[in-house]
């Protein structure tokens, strides 16, 4: 079934089953730049942002995502992954606004040549087979997908996607978690731009090998057929294979 929620003045449509809805609210920090800056980004993460985030009221989890090689998706291959993605999770949307200054302070000391987006989103969790409810992300491999604007009818695109795509993803062998991300108009950082997403998706596996096996299954072809039925959109779609490490929570 479709679930409708209202955050501020914005409505969000999500696919859920009765009694199995689970959501949280996140800031996604995406760092981009030449791969030559990757060591500097690691130093920045260890020396500043992580320690600052641990003092933010309401912060329930802090995850860092790093690009990983060796994946085999028969339909997609993105050559320029972000240097790093950091996801700060909160259980209440009201905690996002007071968290922004601390995140902005950490981003103000980024290495030269590295750019950042700071995007507030609602995150919904979706059920998989053999689970009583939508499981949180515990396995380390994530396939991070982002759909960028524009679409001819963004609400129709999102509704069509969440009505069936998570249900199909749940059929992947060895899948561990499924999440969709819905960008929020507010709050927004006054110092760093938000990414121009209209929707995000993330599927989680225990390993690159399990992901590759899922990509060779018939489910991957069923998902491609569903992709071809999407309402018209002209923005780019990115697919990034990443290893997730939990720093807090």
C-alpha positions as CSV (number, residue, x, y, z in Angstrom):
1,X,0.0,0.0,0.0
2,X,1.0,3.6,-0.4
3,X,1.6,5.7,2.7
4,X,1.3,9.5,2.7
5,X,3.2,11.6,5.2
6,X,3.4,15.4,5.6
7,X,6.7,17.0,6.7
8,X,6.2,20.8,7.1
9,X,4.4,21.8,3.9
10,X,5.7,18.9,1.8
11,X,3.9,15.6,1.2
12,X,5.8,12.4,0.8
13,X,4.5,9.2,-0.7
14,X,6.1,5.9,0.4
15,X,5.4,2.2,-0.1
16,X,4.7,0.3,3.2
17,X,2.8,-2.5,4.7
18,X,0.3,-2.0,7.6
19,X,2.1,-2.0,10.9
20,X,5.6,-2.1,9.2
21,X,6.3,1.6,8.6
22,X,9.7,2.8,9.8
23,X,11.4,6.1,9.0
24,X,14.1,8.5,10.2
25,X,15.5,11.8,9.0
26,X,19.0,12.4,7.7
27,X,21.5,14.9,6.5
28,X,23.5,13.5,3.6
29,X,26.9,15.1,3.1
30,X,28.3,14.2,-0.3
31,X,32.0,15.2,-0.9
32,X,33.2,15.5,-4.5
33,X,36.4,16.3,-6.2
34,X,39.5,14.8,-7.8
35,X,40.4,11.3,-6.4
36,X,43.8,12.8,-5.6
37,X,42.1,14.4,-2.7
38,X,40.9,11.2,-1.1
39,X,43.7,11.0,1.5
40,X,43.0,14.6,2.6
41,X,39.3,13.8,2.9
42,X,40.2,10.9,5.2
43,X,42.2,13.2,7.4
44,X,39.4,15.7,7.5
45,X,36.9,13.0,8.6
46,X,39.1,11.7,11.4
47,X,40.3,15.1,12.7
48,X,37.1,17.1,12.7
49,X,33.7,16.2,11.5
50,X,33.1,12.9,13.3
51,X,34.1,14.2,16.7
52,X,31.9,17.3,16.2
53,X,28.9,15.2,15.2
54,X,29.0,13.1,18.3
55,X,27.9,16.2,20.3
56,X,24.9,17.0,18.2
57,X,21.6,16.7,20.2
58,X,19.3,14.0,18.7
59,X,21.9,12.3,16.6
60,X,21.1,8.6,16.6
61,X,23.6,7.3,14.0
62,X,26.5,8.5,11.9
63,X,27.6,6.5,8.8
64,X,30.4,7.0,6.4
65,X,30.3,5.6,2.9
66,X,33.5,5.0,0.8
67,X,33.6,3.9,-2.9
68,X,34.4,0.3,-3.6
69,X,35.5,-1.4,-6.8
70,X,34.7,-4.8,-8.2
71,X,30.9,-4.6,-8.8
72,X,29.1,-5.9,-11.8
73,X,25.7,-4.3,-12.6
74,X,24.8,-5.3,-16.2
75,X,22.9,-2.0,-16.8
76,X,24.8,0.7,-14.9
77,X,28.3,1.8,-14.3
78,X,29.1,5.2,-12.9
79,X,32.8,6.2,-13.3
80,X,33.0,9.2,-10.9
81,X,31.8,8.3,-7.4
82,X,31.9,10.9,-4.6
83,X,35.0,10.9,-2.5
84,X,32.9,10.2,0.6
85,X,29.3,10.3,1.8
86,X,28.4,10.9,5.4
87,X,24.9,10.3,6.6
88,X,23.8,11.7,10.0
89,X,20.6,10.2,11.2
90,X,17.9,11.6,13.5
91,X,14.7,10.1,14.7
92,X,12.7,13.4,14.6
93,X,12.6,16.0,11.8
94,X,12.7,18.8,14.4
95,X,16.3,17.7,15.2
96,X,17.5,18.6,11.7
97,X,17.5,22.4,12.0
98,X,19.6,22.7,15.1
99,X,22.1,20.1,13.8
100,X,22.9,22.2,10.7
101,X,25.4,24.7,12.3
102,X,27.6,21.9,13.6
103,X,27.7,20.2,10.2
104,X,28.4,23.5,8.5
105,X,31.2,24.1,10.9
106,X,32.8,20.8,10.0
107,X,32.4,21.4,6.3
108,X,34.0,24.9,6.5
109,X,37.4,23.2,7.0
110,X,37.2,21.0,3.9
111,X,40.5,20.5,2.0
112,X,40.9,22.8,-1.0
113,X,39.5,21.4,-4.2
114,X,36.7,19.4,-2.4
115,X,33.1,20.5,-2.7
116,X,30.2,19.5,-0.5
117,X,26.4,19.3,-0.7
118,X,24.3,19.1,2.5
119,X,20.8,17.6,1.9
120,X,18.0,17.0,4.4
121,X,15.9,13.9,3.6
122,X,13.3,11.7,5.1
123,X,14.5,8.0,5.0
124,X,11.9,5.2,4.8
125,X,12.7,1.5,5.3
126,X,11.0,-1.2,3.3
127,X,10.4,-4.9,4.1
128,X,12.4,-7.8,2.7
129,X,11.6,-11.5,2.6
130,X,11.7,-13.4,5.8
131,X,11.7,-10.3,8.0
132,X,8.8,-9.3,10.3
133,X,9.4,-5.6,9.6
134,X,11.7,-3.3,7.6
135,X,15.3,-4.0,8.8
136,X,17.8,-1.2,9.5
137,X,21.1,-1.2,7.5
138,X,23.6,-3.4,9.3
139,X,25.4,-5.1,6.4
140,X,28.4,-3.1,5.0
141,X,27.8,-3.0,1.3
142,X,25.4,-0.3,-0.1
143,X,24.4,0.5,-3.6
144,X,23.5,4.2,-3.4
145,X,21.2,5.4,-6.2
146,X,20.0,9.0,-6.7
147,X,17.5,10.3,-9.2
148,X,18.1,14.0,-10.0
149,X,15.6,16.5,-11.2
150,X,13.8,17.3,-13.4
151,X,10.8,15.1,-14.2
152,X,7.8,16.1,-16.2
153,X,5.6,15.3,-13.1
154,X,7.8,14.7,-10.1
155,X,5.1,13.5,-7.7
156,X,3.9,11.0,-10.3
157,X,7.5,9.8,-10.8
158,X,8.0,9.3,-7.0
159,X,4.6,7.6,-6.5
160,X,5.2,5.2,-9.5
161,X,8.7,4.3,-8.2
162,X,7.9,3.6,-4.6
163,X,4.7,1.7,-5.5
164,X,6.7,-1.2,-7.0
165,X,10.5,-0.7,-7.1
166,X,11.2,-1.5,-3.4
167,X,8.8,-4.5,-3.7
168,X,10.9,-5.8,-6.6
169,X,14.2,-5.1,-4.8
170,X,12.9,-7.2,-1.9
171,X,13.1,-10.3,-4.2
172,X,16.9,-10.0,-4.7
173,X,18.7,-13.0,-3.2
174,X,20.6,-12.2,0.0
175,X,19.4,-8.6,0.2
176,X,19.6,-7.2,3.7
177,X,17.9,-3.8,3.7
178,X,16.0,-1.4,1.4
179,X,15.7,2.4,1.9
180,X,14.2,5.3,-0.1
181,X,15.2,8.9,0.5
182,X,12.8,11.8,0.1
183,X,14.4,15.3,-0.1
184,X,12.9,17.9,2.3
185,X,12.5,21.5,1.2
186,X,13.2,22.6,4.8
187,X,15.5,22.8,6.6
188,X,18.2,23.9,4.2
189,X,21.7,25.0,4.9
190,X,22.5,28.7,4.4
191,X,26.1,27.9,3.5
192,X,26.0,24.7,1.5
193,X,23.7,23.8,-1.4
194,X,21.5,20.8,-1.3
195,X,21.8,18.2,-4.0
196,X,19.1,18.4,-6.6
197,X,17.6,15.0,-5.9
198,X,14.0,14.1,-6.4
199,X,14.4,10.6,-4.9
200,X,17.1,8.3,-3.5
201,X,17.3,4.6,-3.1
202,X,19.7,2.3,-1.3
203,X,20.0,-1.5,-1.3
204,X,22.2,-3.3,1.2
205,X,24.2,-6.6,1.0
206,X,26.7,-8.4,3.1
207,X,29.4,-8.2,0.4
208,X,30.4,-7.2,-3.1
209,X,30.1,-10.9,-4.0
210,X,26.5,-11.1,-2.8
211,X,25.6,-7.9,-4.7
212,X,27.1,-9.2,-7.9
213,X,25.1,-12.4,-7.5
214,X,21.9,-10.4,-7.1
215,X,22.7,-8.4,-10.2
216,X,23.0,-11.6,-12.2
217,X,19.6,-12.8,-11.0
218,X,16.3,-12.5,-13.0
219,X,15.2,-9.9,-10.5
220,X,17.6,-7.4,-12.0
221,X,16.0,-7.8,-15.4
222,X,12.5,-7.3,-13.9
223,X,13.7,-4.1,-12.3
224,X,15.1,-2.9,-15.6
225,X,11.6,-3.5,-17.2
226,X,10.1,-1.5,-14.4
227,X,12.6,1.3,-14.9
228,X,11.5,1.5,-18.5
229,X,7.9,2.1,-17.4
230,X,8.8,5.2,-15.3
231,X,7.1,8.5,-16.0
232,X,9.3,10.7,-18.1
233,X,12.3,12.4,-16.5
234,X,15.4,14.0,-17.9
235,X,17.7,14.3,-14.9
236,X,20.7,12.0,-14.4
237,X,20.6,8.8,-12.4
238,X,23.7,7.9,-10.4
239,X,24.6,4.4,-9.0
240,X,27.5,4.2,-6.6
241,X,28.9,1.0,-5.0
242,X,30.1,1.9,-1.5
243,X,31.2,0.3,1.8
244,X,29.4,1.7,4.8
245,X,31.1,2.1,8.2
246,X,29.1,3.1,11.3
247,X,31.0,5.6,13.4
248,X,28.2,6.2,15.9
249,X,25.0,4.5,16.9
